[in-house]
Amino acid sequence: MTRRRASHSGGDDHALISMGSMTWQVQYREFGGPEVLEFVEVPTPAAPAGGVVVETRAIGVNPIDSKLRSGLRKSSPIAAPRVPGSDAAGVVVEVGAGVSDWAVGDEVILRGAHGAYSTHVIASAGQLVQKPAAVGWDEAAAIGIPASTAYQALRSLGVEQGSTLLVHGGSGAVGQAALQFARDWGASVVATGSEANQERLRELGAIPVVYGQGLTERIREALKHAGLEGIDRVLDAAGSDEALEASFELVADRSDIGTIVVGARAAELGIRAWAGGSPVPLTEEEQALRAEAYGVTAELIELGEFEVEIGARYPLAEAAAAQAASLSGAHRGKIILSPLPLS
Ligand SMILES: NC(=O)c1ccc[n+]([C@@H]2O[C@H](COP(=O)([O-])OP(=O)(O)OC[C@H]3O[C@@H](n4cnc5c(N)ncnc54)[C@H](OP(=O)(O)O)[C@@H]3O)[C@@H](O)[C@H]2O)c1
């Protein structure tokens, strides 16, 4: 096994990646900062019965990857090296016994991948979604957690034609997906973001509002200006006290407010939550909605009706720098890891 630190500073680590029978992956053996990530070479496992080996082309970096690595989001003690990542897209390179729907060469999106920060990922056949040819690798790898969460949360909130939705954190990956689904379904959307991202919120069809002190008043002003009566649904993708307080001032029924960030406090606050630290697991219906979102989103991208903003690409060997950038908000849009040397 070859082991090295996942680089913060670039260098030529990515030039070492080979596509032979070895797999390069990012691992951590203890909780901590991005520096606990190591870039490791291991033998590529064989496809299990009912599963496949996917050679990744692009890997999506999500905030949860850093929360789990740091221990901020509780998980079981680390008994064996852990590989981060849930989102990736790639090519099937080996098919296990009993798999008839997928073949070597198929281009796929992985749903709920285990250990996506890797050149090769083992997945069950049920985790694969066909990648339309017109959807690029980066976009395909970016659909996963953000679009599926936004889609499920909005459906669960009952957002529909005529709804007026407030999205806290509208310029993030989940927020941008939520804005586009809500727009497509005929809802009006007010979205919060930093001053720098107001134009982006507008481009996605939302009424933009800058977060920060005085938020509730600014939202009321924006509603008045747009001729809207009030907010009837809230998706909290920010998790700040300010976002929650504004939501409570604007919406009478707290069951119309859902968070994906402060799930641990949802019961005490009387709001809904989907994961995000909630002790209540997703229902089967919610899981089914998340699964459905992959195909729906890929098709919308193919039709040119849904946009995934890519903020930055890093070589897989620089996963530590990618996670640090994700935490600091250095880039708007998805951060993608590339298992291939970047051209
Ligand atoms: N429960 C779930 O299943 C689930 C799934 C996905 C994500 N999440 C969580 O949802 C959150 C968002 O995820 P993401 O992937 O969209 O992250 P992201 O792409 O990194 O975006 C985060 C966004 O938060 C915005 N933001 C920062 N401070 C804010 C504030 N005080 N008020 C409003 N917005 C603020 C930033 O907007 P500006 O850049 O404009 O400041 C940024 O665009 C993360 O905490 C993530 O862990 C939960």
The ligand as an SDF file (V2000), in Angstrom:
LIG
                    3D

 48 52  0  0  0  0  0  0  0  0999 V2000
  -30.0630   17.0160    5.6110 N   0  0  0  0  0  0  0  0  0  0  0  0
  -29.6120   16.6680    4.4310 C   0  0  0  0  0  0  0  0  0  0  0  0
  -29.9360   15.6040    3.8840 O   0  0  0  0  0  0  0  0  0  0  0  0
  -28.6390   17.5900    3.7580 C   0  0  0  0  0  0  0  0  0  0  0  0
  -28.3160   17.3790    2.4190 C   0  0  0  0  0  0  0  0  0  0  0  0
  -27.4770   18.3040    1.7910 C   0  0  0  0  0  0  0  0  0  0  0  0
  -26.9400   19.3640    2.4970 C   0  0  0  0  0  0  0  0  0  0  0  0
  -27.2600   19.5020    3.8050 N   0  0  0  0  0  0  0  0  0  0  0  0
  -26.7070   20.6400    4.5640 C   0  0  0  0  0  0  0  0  0  0  0  0
  -27.2840   21.8190    4.0020 O   0  0  0  0  0  0  0  0  0  0  0  0
  -26.3400   22.8890    4.0590 C   0  0  0  0  0  0  0  0  0  0  0  0
  -26.1480   23.4690    2.6550 C   0  0  0  0  0  0  0  0  0  0  0  0
  -25.5330   22.4880    1.8340 O   0  0  0  0  0  0  0  0  0  0  0  0
  -24.9650   22.8890    0.3930 P   0  0  0  0  0  0  0  0  0  0  0  0
  -24.4190   21.6880   -0.2250 O   0  0  0  0  0  0  0  0  0  0  0  0
  -25.9840   23.7040   -0.3130 O   0  0  0  0  0  0  0  0  0  0  0  0
  -23.7600   23.8460    0.8420 O   0  0  0  0  0  0  0  0  0  0  0  0
  -22.9620   24.9200   -0.0020 P   0  0  0  0  0  0  0  0  0  0  0  0
  -23.0940   24.6670   -1.4540 O   0  0  0  0  0  0  0  0  0  0  0  0
  -21.6290   24.9830    0.6250 O   0  0  0  0  0  0  0  0  0  0  0  0
  -23.7400   26.2870    0.2470 O   0  0  0  0  0  0  0  0  0  0  0  0
  -23.8550   26.8510    1.5060 C   0  0  0  0  0  0  0  0  0  0  0  0
  -24.5460   28.1740    1.3090 C   0  0  0  0  0  0  0  0  0  0  0  0
  -24.9100   28.6900    2.5850 O   0  0  0  0  0  0  0  0  0  0  0  0
  -25.0240   30.0760    2.4150 C   0  0  0  0  0  0  0  0  0  0  0  0
  -24.9590   30.7330    3.7130 N   0  0  0  0  0  0  0  0  0  0  0  0
  -23.8940   30.8500    4.5400 C   0  0  0  0  0  0  0  0  0  0  0  0
  -24.2620   31.5240    5.6420 N   0  0  0  0  0  0  0  0  0  0  0  0
  -25.5780   31.8300    5.4840 C   0  0  0  0  0  0  0  0  0  0  0  0
  -26.5230   32.5130    6.2660 C   0  0  0  0  0  0  0  0  0  0  0  0
  -26.2040   33.0170    7.4690 N   0  0  0  0  0  0  0  0  0  0  0  0
  -27.7950   32.6440    5.8000 N   0  0  0  0  0  0  0  0  0  0  0  0
  -28.1350   32.1460    4.6030 C   0  0  0  0  0  0  0  0  0  0  0  0
  -27.2850   31.4660    3.8180 N   0  0  0  0  0  0  0  0  0  0  0  0
  -26.0220   31.3240    4.2590 C   0  0  0  0  0  0  0  0  0  0  0  0
  -23.8900   30.4730    1.5200 C   0  0  0  0  0  0  0  0  0  0  0  0
  -24.3810   31.5470    0.7530 O   0  0  0  0  0  0  0  0  0  0  0  0
  -23.4320   32.7810    0.3420 P   0  0  0  0  0  0  0  0  0  0  0  0
  -22.2630   32.1460   -0.3670 O   0  0  0  0  0  0  0  0  0  0  0  0
  -24.3030   33.5880   -0.5560 O   0  0  0  0  0  0  0  0  0  0  0  0
  -23.0260   33.4380    1.6170 O   0  0  0  0  0  0  0  0  0  0  0  0
  -23.6670   29.2230    0.6590 C   0  0  0  0  0  0  0  0  0  0  0  0
  -24.0550   29.4220   -0.6720 O   0  0  0  0  0  0  0  0  0  0  0  0
  -25.0590   22.2930    4.6700 C   0  0  0  0  0  0  0  0  0  0  0  0
  -25.0720   22.5530    6.0490 O   0  0  0  0  0  0  0  0  0  0  0  0
  -25.2240   20.8160    4.4230 C   0  0  0  0  0  0  0  0  0  0  0  0
  -24.4940   20.0130    5.3210 O   0  0  0  0  0  0  0  0  0  0  0  0
  -28.0810   18.6460    4.4510 C   0  0  0  0  0  0  0  0  0  0  0  0
  1  2  1  0
  2  3  2  0
  2  4  1  0
  4  5  1  0
  4 48  2  0
  5  6  2  0
  6  7  1  0
  7  8  2  0
  8  9  1  0
  8 48  1  0
  9 10  1  0
  9 46  1  0
 10 11  1  0
 11 12  1  0
 11 44  1  0
 12 13  1  0
 13 14  1  0
 14 15  2  0
 14 16  1  0
 14 17  1  0
 17 18  1  0
 18 19  2  0
 18 20  1  0
 18 21  1  0
 21 22  1  0
 22 23  1  0
 23 24  1  0
 23 42  1  0
 24 25  1  0
 25 26  1  0
 25 36  1  0
 26 27  1  0
 26 35  1  0
 27 28  2  0
 28 29  1  0
 29 30  1  0
 29 35  2  0
 30 31  1  0
 30 32  2  0
 32 33  1  0
 33 34  2  0
 34 35  1  0
 36 37  1  0
 36 42  1  0
 37 38  1  0
 38 39  2  0
 38 40  1  0
 38 41  1  0
 42 43  1  0
 44 45  1  0
 44 46  1  0
 46 47  1  0
M  CHG  2   8   1  16  -1
M  END
$$$$
